[in-house]
Structures are given as structure tokens and as C-alpha cells.
Amino acid sequence: SSKVAIWDVSQRRQVDTVEVSAHTWGVSFSPDGALLATASGGLFNRTPLKLWDVKNREDIATFTSKGAVYSVAFSPDGQLLATGGGDYTDQAVKLWDTSSGTELATLLGHTHDIRSVAFSPDGSLLASGSVDRSVRLWDVASRSLFTTLTARSSVYSVSFSPDGSLLAAGQWGGTVSVWEVPE
């Protein structure tokens, strides 16, 4: 099994660990800090997405998803979880209801594994970065593709600036691309 370390950043020390069932590719705290989502890779992992109660260090929910899950992100209001993954046949971004664990939407279009997802600060857009050398921006309300940005190489991380006007993508080979977010 694998473990996720929890650190007290102000004291620069590890305060606890949470044991998870497989390799942990992505983690995300809920906006209020009460929950931790863990995304686990591996084609044979049957429980790739879990929610943890941070205070009690307890596994409180397991979301079942086909294929590996490489990244996870909470929406700014904490109501949604976005995941990105892939397993050779199913490259999908998924939106989940955090309170019920229900899959709300499957967003298709990437042609290879999705390695990173991130919500814009206002929660209206979701970015997904893929090994297919693209970043897709999704309209969260309509669950539809807003635009596609072409990267120079495989994308392994995406992040919005605090004001939501810029999007950065970390790519294979040490390249970082920054785009103005289209309106």
C-alpha cells in the first residue's frame, strides 16, 4: 500500500499519514480543508478516488471509476470534484458530486491520458492537461468544451492564476506555457 503525508507547513514538519490502497497520483484539499481527495493510478485499481476526513484521518467515501485516475481537484465551492485519467481506452475528465459521490458528467475529447485538472478561481472553467499535447478548457455549467489550447509536448500540470486571467501548463522536457484565458 501507499501513504499520503500530511504536513504542517508553518512548522515544516510531517504531522500524520493516510494509508491509501494504490499509487497516489493526485491529491486535493476541499476549500474548507475538511476533506482530502486522493486519486490513484493503476489499471487494476478498483477504487481510484477516495475522500478522507482530514481531522479524523478516516476514509469516508470511495468513488468507483473505470481506469486510472491521475489527477483530482475540488471546485472553489467544494460541491464538485473533477478527475482526469485514462486507461488506453477511456481518456476522460469526470465531474463528481462531492456529497453523494455521483458521477455528474464525462467530458470526452482528449486522445491520451489526462494528467492534470484545475478549476478556475470562480469555478466557471475547468482545465485539463493531457499527454496528447493539449489543454482543454471546459465550461462547467454547460459541461461542454470551451476551447482547446495546443502545447509543445505532453502536459502534466495545469494551473490558473489567482485572478483567472492566465493559465499555465507544465510540460514534458521542462517547458511551461502560459496563455491568456479567452473570454
PyMOL commands that set and color helices and strands:
alter all, ss='L'
color gray80, all
select strands_A, chain A and resi 2-8+13-20+24-29+35-40+49-53+58-63+68-74+80-86+92-97+103-108+114-119+125-130+134-139+144-150+155-160+166-171+175-180
alter strands_A, ss='S'
color yellow, strands_A
deselect
rebuild
show_as cartoon
